Amino acid sequence: MVDPYKILGVGVDADDEAIRKAYLRLVREFPPERDSERFQVIRRAYETLENQRKRLEYQLFATPEVDVTPLLTACLRQRNPQRLDIGEWLNVLRHALKEHRFIGGDR
């Protein structure tokens, strides 16, 4: 998939409203009855980014250029992973995700 941020012409920090405005602008420019292929690409991009949860899912699972090295380094730096049980490992991972702003607050 082509980067949906580029398709919609928004930055990775765009919020719901900015993404919706960009989508509506592009739909007016490329309505489905005039350019159905382009409209489908725009629609898929919008559906990928339309709310914060979907943006997070895209960033975590569909973005090939996400560099997880800092996250893994943070996990490995804190403790020896071979000695952790699954609960400890999840706590370390949760802390690292929070530190790297993938999630907010304690769960």
Jmol script that loads the backbone (N, CA, C; Angstrom):
load data "model"
ATOM      1  N   MET A   1       0.846  -1.184   0.000  1.00  0.00           N
ATOM      2  CA  MET A   1       0.000   0.000   0.000  1.00  0.00           C
ATOM      3  C   MET A   1       0.882   1.235   0.000  1.00  0.00           C
ATOM      4  N   VAL A   2       0.506   2.181  -0.810  1.00  0.00           N
ATOM      5  CA  VAL A   2       1.198   3.466  -0.828  1.00  0.00           C
ATOM      6  C   VAL A   2       0.864   4.190   0.479  1.00  0.00           C
ATOM      7  N   ASP A   3       1.785   4.975   0.953  1.00  0.00           N
ATOM      8  CA  ASP A   3       1.621   5.673   2.224  1.00  0.00           C
ATOM      9  C   ASP A   3       0.326   6.500   2.217  1.00  0.00           C
ATOM     10  N   PRO A   4      -0.630   6.154   3.093  1.00  0.00           N
ATOM     11  CA  PRO A   4      -1.907   6.892   3.098  1.00  0.00           C
ATOM     12  C   PRO A   4      -1.746   8.361   3.488  1.00  0.00           C
ATOM     13  N   TYR A   5      -0.705   8.669   4.256  1.00  0.00           N
ATOM     14  CA  TYR A   5      -0.462  10.073   4.609  1.00  0.00           C
ATOM     15  C   TYR A   5      -0.125  10.877   3.353  1.00  0.00           C
ATOM     16  N   LYS A   6       0.690  10.275   2.480  1.00  0.00           N
ATOM     17  CA  LYS A   6       1.052  10.956   1.237  1.00  0.00           C
ATOM     18  C   LYS A   6      -0.149  11.085   0.317  1.00  0.00           C
ATOM     19  N   ILE A   7      -0.955  10.032   0.237  1.00  0.00           N
ATOM     20  CA  ILE A   7      -2.142  10.078  -0.629  1.00  0.00           C
ATOM     21  C   ILE A   7      -3.058  11.223  -0.203  1.00  0.00           C
ATOM     22  N   LEU A   8      -3.274  11.351   1.109  1.00  0.00           N
ATOM     23  CA  LEU A   8      -4.168  12.403   1.601  1.00  0.00           C
ATOM     24  C   LEU A   8      -3.471  13.754   1.720  1.00  0.00           C
ATOM     25  N   GLY A   9      -2.154  13.763   1.635  1.00  0.00           N
ATOM     26  CA  GLY A   9      -1.417  15.023   1.717  1.00  0.00           C
ATOM     27  C   GLY A   9      -1.403  15.617   3.108  1.00  0.00           C
ATOM     28  N   VAL A  10      -1.346  14.755   4.123  1.00  0.00           N
ATOM     29  CA  VAL A  10      -1.303  15.232   5.503  1.00  0.00           C
ATOM     30  C   VAL A  10      -0.056  14.682   6.193  1.00  0.00           C
ATOM     31  N   GLY A  11       0.331  15.322   7.262  1.00  0.00           N
ATOM     32  CA  GLY A  11       1.473  14.870   8.038  1.00  0.00           C
ATOM     33  C   GLY A  11       1.079  13.754   8.993  1.00  0.00           C
ATOM     34  N   VAL A  12       2.064  13.056   9.536  1.00  0.00           N
ATOM     35  CA  VAL A  12       1.784  11.952  10.453  1.00  0.00           C
ATOM     36  C   VAL A  12       1.182  12.441  11.768  1.00  0.00           C
ATOM     37  N   ASP A  13       1.276  13.739  12.027  1.00  0.00           N
ATOM     38  CA  ASP A  13       0.690  14.286  13.252  1.00  0.00           C
ATOM     39  C   ASP A  13      -0.706  14.861  13.025  1.00  0.00           C
ATOM     40  N   ALA A  14      -1.272  14.655  11.852  1.00  0.00           N
ATOM     41  CA  ALA A  14      -2.610  15.184  11.543  1.00  0.00           C
ATOM     42  C   ALA A  14      -3.657  14.523  12.437  1.00  0.00           C
ATOM     43  N   ASP A  15      -4.638  15.315  12.863  1.00  0.00           N
ATOM     44  CA  ASP A  15      -5.712  14.775  13.692  1.00  0.00           C
ATOM     45  C   ASP A  15      -6.905  14.372  12.823  1.00  0.00           C
ATOM     46  N   ASP A  16      -7.956  13.861  13.478  1.00  0.00           N
ATOM     47  CA  ASP A  16      -9.136  13.371  12.751  1.00  0.00           C
ATOM     48  C   ASP A  16      -9.696  14.430  11.806  1.00  0.00           C
ATOM     49  N   GLU A  17      -9.815  15.664  12.298  1.00  0.00           N
ATOM     50  CA  GLU A  17     -10.422  16.729  11.506  1.00  0.00           C
ATOM     51  C   GLU A  17      -9.579  17.057  10.270  1.00  0.00           C
ATOM     52  N   ALA A  18      -8.279  17.160  10.442  1.00  0.00           N
ATOM     53  CA  ALA A  18      -7.401  17.475   9.308  1.00  0.00           C
ATOM     54  C   ALA A  18      -7.452  16.362   8.249  1.00  0.00           C
ATOM     55  N   ILE A  19      -7.514  15.126   8.715  1.00  0.00           N
ATOM     56  CA  ILE A  19      -7.573  13.994   7.787  1.00  0.00           C
ATOM     57  C   ILE A  19      -8.903  13.986   7.042  1.00  0.00           C
ATOM     58  N   ARG A  20      -9.981  14.260   7.773  1.00  0.00           N
ATOM     59  CA  ARG A  20     -11.300  14.297   7.117  1.00  0.00           C
ATOM     60  C   ARG A  20     -11.375  15.431   6.091  1.00  0.00           C
ATOM     61  N   LYS A  21     -10.840  16.609   6.444  1.00  0.00           N
ATOM     62  CA  LYS A  21     -10.847  17.736   5.510  1.00  0.00           C
ATOM     63  C   LYS A  21     -10.049  17.394   4.249  1.00  0.00           C
ATOM     64  N   ALA A  22      -8.896  16.765   4.426  1.00  0.00           N
ATOM     65  CA  ALA A  22      -8.074  16.389   3.273  1.00  0.00           C
ATOM     66  C   ALA A  22      -8.819  15.379   2.404  1.00  0.00           C
ATOM     67  N   TYR A  23      -9.479  14.424   3.060  1.00  0.00           N
ATOM     68  CA  TYR A  23     -10.252  13.412   2.324  1.00  0.00           C
ATOM     69  C   TYR A  23     -11.370  14.072   1.514  1.00  0.00           C
ATOM     70  N   LEU A  24     -12.133  14.937   2.144  1.00  0.00           N
ATOM     71  CA  LEU A  24     -13.254  15.588   1.449  1.00  0.00           C
ATOM     72  C   LEU A  24     -12.756  16.472   0.297  1.00  0.00           C
ATOM     73  N   ARG A  25     -11.640  17.124   0.510  1.00  0.00           N
ATOM     74  CA  ARG A  25     -11.062  17.956  -0.566  1.00  0.00           C
ATOM     75  C   ARG A  25     -10.707  17.084  -1.775  1.00  0.00           C
ATOM     76  N   LEU A  26     -10.079  15.935  -1.503  1.00  0.00           N
ATOM     77  CA  LEU A  26      -9.689  15.039  -2.598  1.00  0.00           C
ATOM     78  C   LEU A  26     -10.900  14.383  -3.275  1.00  0.00           C
ATOM     79  N   VAL A  27     -11.938  14.100  -2.493  1.00  0.00           N
ATOM     80  CA  VAL A  27     -13.152  13.519  -3.089  1.00  0.00           C
ATOM     81  C   VAL A  27     -13.815  14.524  -4.026  1.00  0.00           C
ATOM     82  N   ARG A  28     -13.803  15.786  -3.639  1.00  0.00           N
ATOM     83  CA  ARG A  28     -14.360  16.822  -4.534  1.00  0.00           C
ATOM     84  C   ARG A  28     -13.511  16.935  -5.808  1.00  0.00           C
ATOM     85  N   GLU A  29     -12.214  16.763  -5.650  1.00  0.00           N
ATOM     86  CA  GLU A  29     -11.312  16.874  -6.795  1.00  0.00           C
ATOM     87  C   GLU A  29     -11.370  15.629  -7.697  1.00  0.00           C
ATOM     88  N   PHE A  30     -11.558  14.460  -7.082  1.00  0.00           N
ATOM     89  CA  PHE A  30     -11.591  13.194  -7.830  1.00  0.00           C
ATOM     90  C   PHE A  30     -12.847  12.410  -7.447  1.00  0.00           C
ATOM     91  N   PRO A  31     -14.027  12.869  -7.859  1.00  0.00           N
ATOM     92  CA  PRO A  31     -15.262  12.161  -7.493  1.00  0.00           C
ATOM     93  C   PRO A  31     -15.292  10.771  -8.140  1.00  0.00           C
ATOM     94  N   PRO A  32     -15.988   9.822  -7.501  1.00  0.00           N
ATOM     95  CA  PRO A  32     -15.982   8.429  -7.986  1.00  0.00           C
ATOM     96  C   PRO A  32     -16.541   8.277  -9.396  1.00  0.00           C
ATOM     97  N   GLU A  33     -17.487   9.107  -9.793  1.00  0.00           N
ATOM     98  CA  GLU A  33     -18.065   8.977 -11.129  1.00  0.00           C
ATOM     99  C   GLU A  33     -17.107   9.462 -12.221  1.00  0.00           C
ATOM    100  N   ARG A  34     -16.083  10.204 -11.843  1.00  0.00           N
ATOM    101  CA  ARG A  34     -15.131  10.712 -12.820  1.00  0.00           C
ATOM    102  C   ARG A  34     -13.824   9.922 -12.848  1.00  0.00           C
ATOM    103  N   ASP A  35     -13.376   9.461 -11.664  1.00  0.00           N
ATOM    104  CA  ASP A  35     -12.117   8.715 -11.575  1.00  0.00           C
ATOM    105  C   ASP A  35     -12.249   7.677 -10.454  1.00  0.00           C
ATOM    106  N   SER A  36     -12.906   6.562 -10.770  1.00  0.00           N
ATOM    107  CA  SER A  36     -13.230   5.582  -9.724  1.00  0.00           C
ATOM    108  C   SER A  36     -11.984   4.937  -9.110  1.00  0.00           C
ATOM    109  N   GLU A  37     -10.941   4.685  -9.916  1.00  0.00           N
ATOM    110  CA  GLU A  37      -9.724   4.080  -9.357  1.00  0.00           C
ATOM    111  C   GLU A  37      -9.058   4.999  -8.342  1.00  0.00           C
ATOM    112  N   ARG A  38      -8.920   6.244  -8.727  1.00  0.00           N
ATOM    113  CA  ARG A  38      -8.297   7.219  -7.822  1.00  0.00           C
ATOM    114  C   ARG A  38      -9.139   7.392  -6.561  1.00  0.00           C
ATOM    115  N   PHE A  39     -10.451   7.428  -6.744  1.00  0.00           N
ATOM    116  CA  PHE A  39     -11.339   7.552  -5.592  1.00  0.00           C
ATOM    117  C   PHE A  39     -11.145   6.378  -4.639  1.00  0.00           C
ATOM    118  N   GLN A  40     -11.011   5.155  -5.155  1.00  0.00           N
ATOM    119  CA  GLN A  40     -10.818   3.983  -4.297  1.00  0.00           C
ATOM    120  C   GLN A  40      -9.520   4.096  -3.497  1.00  0.00           C
ATOM    121  N   VAL A  41      -8.467   4.584  -4.133  1.00  0.00           N
ATOM    122  CA  VAL A  41      -7.186   4.763  -3.439  1.00  0.00           C
ATOM    123  C   VAL A  41      -7.344   5.785  -2.310  1.00  0.00           C
ATOM    124  N   ILE A  42      -8.018   6.874  -2.616  1.00  0.00           N
ATOM    125  CA  ILE A  42      -8.247   7.926  -1.610  1.00  0.00           C
ATOM    126  C   ILE A  42      -9.108   7.375  -0.477  1.00  0.00           C
ATOM    127  N   ARG A  43     -10.136   6.633  -0.818  1.00  0.00           N
ATOM    128  CA  ARG A  43     -11.037   6.067   0.188  1.00  0.00           C
ATOM    129  C   ARG A  43     -10.288   5.092   1.106  1.00  0.00           C
ATOM    130  N   ARG A  44      -9.460   4.231   0.523  1.00  0.00           N
ATOM    131  CA  ARG A  44      -8.683   3.277   1.344  1.00  0.00           C
ATOM    132  C   ARG A  44      -7.725   4.028   2.278  1.00  0.00           C
ATOM    133  N   ALA A  45      -7.106   5.076   1.769  1.00  0.00           N
ATOM    134  CA  ALA A  45      -6.201   5.869   2.612  1.00  0.00           C
ATOM    135  C   ALA A  45      -6.964   6.486   3.779  1.00  0.00           C
ATOM    136  N   TYR A  46      -8.139   7.025   3.473  1.00  0.00           N
ATOM    137  CA  TYR A  46      -8.942   7.640   4.535  1.00  0.00           C
ATOM    138  C   TYR A  46      -9.366   6.585   5.561  1.00  0.00           C
ATOM    139  N   GLU A  47      -9.822   5.439   5.104  1.00  0.00           N
ATOM    140  CA  GLU A  47     -10.255   4.385   6.025  1.00  0.00           C
ATOM    141  C   GLU A  47      -9.098   3.874   6.875  1.00  0.00           C
ATOM    142  N   THR A  48      -7.890   3.979   6.373  1.00  0.00           N
ATOM    143  CA  THR A  48      -6.723   3.551   7.142  1.00  0.00           C
ATOM    144  C   THR A  48      -6.390   4.535   8.263  1.00  0.00           C
ATOM    145  N   LEU A  49      -6.688   5.827   8.028  1.00  0.00           N
ATOM    146  CA  LEU A  49      -6.258   6.862   8.976  1.00  0.00           C
ATOM    147  C   LEU A  49      -7.395   7.612   9.653  1.00  0.00           C
ATOM    148  N   GLU A  50      -8.622   7.182   9.480  1.00  0.00           N
ATOM    149  CA  GLU A  50      -9.750   8.016   9.861  1.00  0.00           C
ATOM    150  C   GLU A  50      -9.873   8.316  11.350  1.00  0.00           C
ATOM    151  N   ASN A  51      -9.289   7.501  12.231  1.00  0.00           N
ATOM    152  CA  ASN A  51      -9.310   7.832  13.658  1.00  0.00           C
ATOM    153  C   ASN A  51      -7.980   7.404  14.289  1.00  0.00           C
ATOM    154  N   GLN A  52      -7.805   7.818  15.519  1.00  0.00           N
ATOM    155  CA  GLN A  52      -6.515   7.598  16.185  1.00  0.00           C
ATOM    156  C   GLN A  52      -6.171   6.121  16.299  1.00  0.00           C
ATOM    157  N   ARG A  53      -7.162   5.295  16.582  1.00  0.00           N
ATOM    158  CA  ARG A  53      -6.908   3.859  16.728  1.00  0.00           C
ATOM    159  C   ARG A  53      -6.389   3.270  15.415  1.00  0.00           C
ATOM    160  N   LYS A  54      -7.024   3.637  14.303  1.00  0.00           N
ATOM    161  CA  LYS A  54      -6.589   3.106  13.012  1.00  0.00           C
ATOM    162  C   LYS A  54      -5.214   3.634  12.640  1.00  0.00           C
ATOM    163  N   ARG A  55      -4.930   4.891  12.984  1.00  0.00           N
ATOM    164  CA  ARG A  55      -3.588   5.430  12.706  1.00  0.00           C
ATOM    165  C   ARG A  55      -2.535   4.679  13.503  1.00  0.00           C
ATOM    166  N   LEU A  56      -2.845   4.392  14.757  1.00  0.00           N
ATOM    167  CA  LEU A  56      -1.899   3.647  15.591  1.00  0.00           C
ATOM    168  C   LEU A  56      -1.681   2.239  15.035  1.00  0.00           C
ATOM    169  N   GLU A  57      -2.766   1.583  14.627  1.00  0.00           N
ATOM    170  CA  GLU A  57      -2.633   0.247  14.038  1.00  0.00           C
ATOM    171  C   GLU A  57      -1.772   0.297  12.780  1.00  0.00           C
ATOM    172  N   TYR A  58      -1.989   1.313  11.955  1.00  0.00           N
ATOM    173  CA  TYR A  58      -1.187   1.455  10.741  1.00  0.00           C
ATOM    174  C   TYR A  58       0.285   1.663  11.087  1.00  0.00           C
ATOM    175  N   GLN A  59       0.545   2.540  12.050  1.00  0.00           N
ATOM    176  CA  GLN A  59       1.925   2.836  12.417  1.00  0.00           C
ATOM    177  C   GLN A  59       2.623   1.628  13.030  1.00  0.00           C
ATOM    178  N   LEU A  60       1.878   0.835  13.788  1.00  0.00           N
ATOM    179  CA  LEU A  60       2.491  -0.320  14.441  1.00  0.00           C
ATOM    180  C   LEU A  60       2.649  -1.519  13.520  1.00  0.00           C
ATOM    181  N   PHE A  61       1.666  -1.766  12.663  1.00  0.00           N
ATOM    182  CA  PHE A  61       1.645  -3.026  11.942  1.00  0.00           C
ATOM    183  C   PHE A  61       1.796  -2.915  10.431  1.00  0.00           C
ATOM    184  N   ALA A  62       1.547  -1.760   9.860  1.00  0.00           N
ATOM    185  CA  ALA A  62       1.548  -1.684   8.395  1.00  0.00           C
ATOM    186  C   ALA A  62       2.615  -0.762   7.839  1.00  0.00           C
ATOM    187  N   THR A  63       3.328  -0.078   8.690  1.00  0.00           N
ATOM    188  CA  THR A  63       4.329   0.853   8.214  1.00  0.00           C
ATOM    189  C   THR A  63       5.661   0.147   8.114  1.00  0.00           C
ATOM    190  N   PRO A  64       6.151  -0.103   6.911  1.00  0.00           N
ATOM    191  CA  PRO A  64       7.405  -0.838   6.786  1.00  0.00           C
ATOM    192  C   PRO A  64       8.605  -0.056   7.301  1.00  0.00           C
ATOM    193  N   GLU A  65       8.499   1.265   7.326  1.00  0.00           N
ATOM    194  CA  GLU A  65       9.659   2.040   7.732  1.00  0.00           C
ATOM    195  C   GLU A  65       9.706   2.346   9.228  1.00  0.00           C
ATOM    196  N   VAL A  66       8.832   1.693  10.000  1.00  0.00           N
ATOM    197  CA  VAL A  66       8.893   1.885  11.447  1.00  0.00           C
ATOM    198  C   VAL A  66      10.157   1.223  11.963  1.00  0.00           C
ATOM    199  N   ASP A  67      10.943   1.978  12.660  1.00  0.00           N
ATOM    200  CA  ASP A  67      12.186   1.468  13.220  1.00  0.00           C
ATOM    201  C   ASP A  67      11.915   1.040  14.659  1.00  0.00           C
ATOM    202  N   VAL A  68      11.910  -0.259  14.903  1.00  0.00           N
ATOM    203  CA  VAL A  68      11.634  -0.772  16.246  1.00  0.00           C
ATOM    204  C   VAL A  68      12.915  -0.931  17.059  1.00  0.00           C
ATOM    205  N   THR A  69      14.037  -0.558  16.491  1.00  0.00           N
ATOM    206  CA  THR A  69      15.308  -0.700  17.197  1.00  0.00           C
ATOM    207  C   THR A  69      15.309   0.029  18.545  1.00  0.00           C
ATOM    208  N   PRO A  70      14.856   1.300  18.605  1.00  0.00           N
ATOM    209  CA  PRO A  70      14.854   1.954  19.921  1.00  0.00           C
ATOM    210  C   PRO A  70      13.967   1.237  20.931  1.00  0.00           C
ATOM    211  N   LEU A  71      12.845   0.713  20.459  1.00  0.00           N
ATOM    212  CA  LEU A  71      11.945  -0.006  21.361  1.00  0.00           C
ATOM    213  C   LEU A  71      12.601  -1.280  21.887  1.00  0.00           C
ATOM    214  N   LEU A  72      13.185  -2.063  21.007  1.00  0.00           N
ATOM    215  CA  LEU A  72      13.840  -3.297  21.445  1.00  0.00           C
ATOM    216  C   LEU A  72      15.053  -3.006  22.313  1.00  0.00           C
ATOM    217  N   THR A  73      15.787  -1.975  21.957  1.00  0.00           N
ATOM    218  CA  THR A  73      16.952  -1.593  22.765  1.00  0.00           C
ATOM    219  C   THR A  73      16.508  -1.218  24.176  1.00  0.00           C
ATOM    220  N   ALA A  74      15.403  -0.465  24.265  1.00  0.00           N
ATOM    221  CA  ALA A  74      14.902  -0.074  25.581  1.00  0.00           C
ATOM    222  C   ALA A  74      14.486  -1.303  26.378  1.00  0.00           C
ATOM    223  N   CYS A  75      13.862  -2.266  25.708  1.00  0.00           N
ATOM    224  CA  CYS A  75      13.448  -3.497  26.400  1.00  0.00           C
ATOM    225  C   CYS A  75      14.664  -4.277  26.886  1.00  0.00           C
ATOM    226  N   LEU A  76      15.625  -4.432  26.021  1.00  0.00           N
ATOM    227  CA  LEU A  76      16.796  -5.239  26.355  1.00  0.00           C
ATOM    228  C   LEU A  76      17.716  -4.539  27.347  1.00  0.00           C
ATOM    229  N   ARG A  77      17.721  -3.217  27.305  1.00  0.00           N
ATOM    230  CA  ARG A  77      18.589  -2.447  28.194  1.00  0.00           C
ATOM    231  C   ARG A  77      18.130  -2.566  29.642  1.00  0.00           C
ATOM    232  N   GLN A  78      16.833  -2.711  29.829  1.00  0.00           N
ATOM    233  CA  GLN A  78      16.315  -2.692  31.188  1.00  0.00           C
ATOM    234  C   GLN A  78      16.622  -3.974  31.957  1.00  0.00           C
ATOM    235  N   ARG A  79      16.537  -5.095  31.278  1.00  0.00           N
ATOM    236  CA  ARG A  79      16.761  -6.370  31.970  1.00  0.00           C
ATOM    237  C   ARG A  79      17.243  -7.402  30.969  1.00  0.00           C
ATOM    238  N   ASN A  80      17.734  -8.468  31.507  1.00  0.00           N
ATOM    239  CA  ASN A  80      18.118  -9.597  30.668  1.00  0.00           C
ATOM    240  C   ASN A  80      16.844 -10.354  30.298  1.00  0.00           C
ATOM    241  N   PRO A  81      16.430 -10.337  28.999  1.00  0.00           N
ATOM    242  CA  PRO A  81      15.155 -10.954  28.635  1.00  0.00           C
ATOM    243  C   PRO A  81      15.107 -12.454  28.845  1.00  0.00           C
ATOM    244  N   GLN A  82      16.263 -13.116  28.939  1.00  0.00           N
ATOM    245  CA  GLN A  82      16.243 -14.560  29.133  1.00  0.00           C
ATOM    246  C   GLN A  82      15.783 -14.936  30.536  1.00  0.00           C
ATOM    247  N   ARG A  83      15.887 -14.023  31.474  1.00  0.00           N
ATOM    248  CA  ARG A  83      15.510 -14.314  32.849  1.00  0.00           C
ATOM    249  C   ARG A  83      14.116 -13.801  33.205  1.00  0.00           C
ATOM    250  N   LEU A  84      13.439 -13.178  32.269  1.00  0.00           N
ATOM    251  CA  LEU A  84      12.121 -12.633  32.561  1.00  0.00           C
ATOM    252  C   LEU A  84      11.039 -13.683  32.333  1.00  0.00           C
ATOM    253  N   ASP A  85      10.036 -13.720  33.229  1.00  0.00           N
ATOM    254  CA  ASP A  85       8.861 -14.504  32.910  1.00  0.00           C
ATOM    255  C   ASP A  85       7.951 -13.638  32.040  1.00  0.00           C
ATOM    256  N   ILE A  86       6.890 -14.206  31.543  1.00  0.00           N
ATOM    257  CA  ILE A  86       6.051 -13.490  30.581  1.00  0.00           C
ATOM    258  C   ILE A  86       5.449 -12.214  31.185  1.00  0.00           C
ATOM    259  N   GLY A  87       5.064 -12.237  32.448  1.00  0.00           N
ATOM    260  CA  GLY A  87       4.507 -11.049  33.094  1.00  0.00           C
ATOM    261  C   GLY A  87       5.520  -9.922  33.175  1.00  0.00           C
ATOM    262  N   GLU A  88       6.743 -10.275  33.555  1.00  0.00           N
ATOM    263  CA  GLU A  88       7.798  -9.263  33.620  1.00  0.00           C
ATOM    264  C   GLU A  88       8.105  -8.723  32.223  1.00  0.00           C
ATOM    265  N   TRP A  89       8.146  -9.632  31.246  1.00  0.00           N
ATOM    266  CA  TRP A  89       8.432  -9.215  29.875  1.00  0.00           C
ATOM    267  C   TRP A  89       7.357  -8.243  29.370  1.00  0.00           C
ATOM    268  N   LEU A  90       6.085  -8.544  29.675  1.00  0.00           N
ATOM    269  CA  LEU A  90       5.008  -7.647  29.257  1.00  0.00           C
ATOM    270  C   LEU A  90       5.120  -6.293  29.950  1.00  0.00           C
ATOM    271  N   ASN A  91       5.515  -6.289  31.223  1.00  0.00           N
ATOM    272  CA  ASN A  91       5.689  -5.010  31.927  1.00  0.00           C
ATOM    273  C   ASN A  91       6.813  -4.188  31.301  1.00  0.00           C
ATOM    274  N   VAL A  92       7.912  -4.847  30.951  1.00  0.00           N
ATOM    275  CA  VAL A  92       9.021  -4.143  30.308  1.00  0.00           C
ATOM    276  C   VAL A  92       8.575  -3.603  28.960  1.00  0.00           C
ATOM    277  N   LEU A  93       7.869  -4.426  28.188  1.00  0.00           N
ATOM    278  CA  LEU A  93       7.389  -3.988  26.875  1.00  0.00           C
ATOM    279  C   LEU A  93       6.395  -2.843  27.020  1.00  0.00           C
ATOM    280  N   ARG A  94       5.466  -2.948  27.981  1.00  0.00           N
ATOM    281  CA  ARG A  94       4.482  -1.888  28.212  1.00  0.00           C
ATOM    282  C   ARG A  94       5.190  -0.582  28.575  1.00  0.00           C
ATOM    283  N   HIS A  95       6.188  -0.659  29.434  1.00  0.00           N
ATOM    284  CA  HIS A  95       6.942   0.531  29.825  1.00  0.00           C
ATOM    285  C   HIS A  95       7.653   1.142  28.610  1.00  0.00           C
ATOM    286  N   ALA A  96       8.267   0.273  27.798  1.00  0.00           N
ATOM    287  CA  ALA A  96       8.975   0.776  26.614  1.00  0.00           C
ATOM    288  C   ALA A  96       8.009   1.410  25.624  1.00  0.00           C
ATOM    289  N   LEU A  97       6.842   0.797  25.431  1.00  0.00           N
ATOM    290  CA  LEU A  97       5.843   1.377  24.521  1.00  0.00           C
ATOM    291  C   LEU A  97       5.371   2.727  25.030  1.00  0.00           C
ATOM    292  N   LYS A  98       5.168   2.808  26.333  1.00  0.00           N
ATOM    293  CA  LYS A  98       4.741   4.084  26.924  1.00  0.00           C
ATOM    294  C   LYS A  98       5.829   5.130  26.753  1.00  0.00           C
ATOM    295  N   GLU A  99       7.065   4.712  26.993  1.00  0.00           N
ATOM    296  CA  GLU A  99       8.195   5.632  26.861  1.00  0.00           C
ATOM    297  C   GLU A  99       8.314   6.161  25.436  1.00  0.00           C
ATOM    298  N   HIS A 100       7.999   5.326  24.473  1.00  0.00           N
ATOM    299  CA  HIS A 100       8.101   5.731  23.072  1.00  0.00           C
ATOM    300  C   HIS A 100       6.778   6.248  22.536  1.00  0.00           C
ATOM    301  N   ARG A 101       5.822   6.486  23.456  1.00  0.00           N
ATOM    302  CA  ARG A 101       4.538   7.122  23.159  1.00  0.00           C
ATOM    303  C   ARG A 101       3.637   6.327  22.218  1.00  0.00           C
ATOM    304  N   PHE A 102       3.777   5.015  22.227  1.00  0.00           N
ATOM    305  CA  PHE A 102       2.834   4.216  21.456  1.00  0.00           C
ATOM    306  C   PHE A 102       1.542   4.025  22.236  1.00  0.00           C
ATOM    307  N   ILE A 103       1.624   4.043  23.588  1.00  0.00           N
ATOM    308  CA  ILE A 103       0.430   3.935  24.405  1.00  0.00           C
ATOM    309  C   ILE A 103       0.520   4.973  25.503  1.00  0.00           C
ATOM    310  N   GLY A 104      -0.612   5.320  26.088  1.00  0.00           N
ATOM    311  CA  GLY A 104      -0.627   6.292  27.170  1.00  0.00           C
ATOM    312  C   GLY A 104      -1.116   5.657  28.455  1.00  0.00           C
ATOM    313  N   GLY A 105      -0.594   6.072  29.590  1.00  0.00           N
ATOM    314  CA  GLY A 105      -1.043   5.626  30.904  1.00  0.00           C
ATOM    315  C   GLY A 105      -0.718   4.185  31.197  1.00  0.00           C
ATOM    316  N   ASP A 106      -0.872   3.833  32.454  1.00  0.00           N
ATOM    317  CA  ASP A 106      -0.656   2.448  32.882  1.00  0.00           C
ATOM    318  C   ASP A 106      -1.898   1.634  32.631  1.00  0.00           C
ATOM    319  N   ARG A 107      -1.717   0.409  32.310  1.00  0.00           N
ATOM    320  CA  ARG A 107      -2.864  -0.488  32.099  1.00  0.00           C
ATOM    321  C   ARG A 107      -2.829  -1.613  33.082  1.00  0.00           C
TER     322      ARG A 107
END
end "model"
wireframe off; spacefill off
backbone 0.3
color backbone group
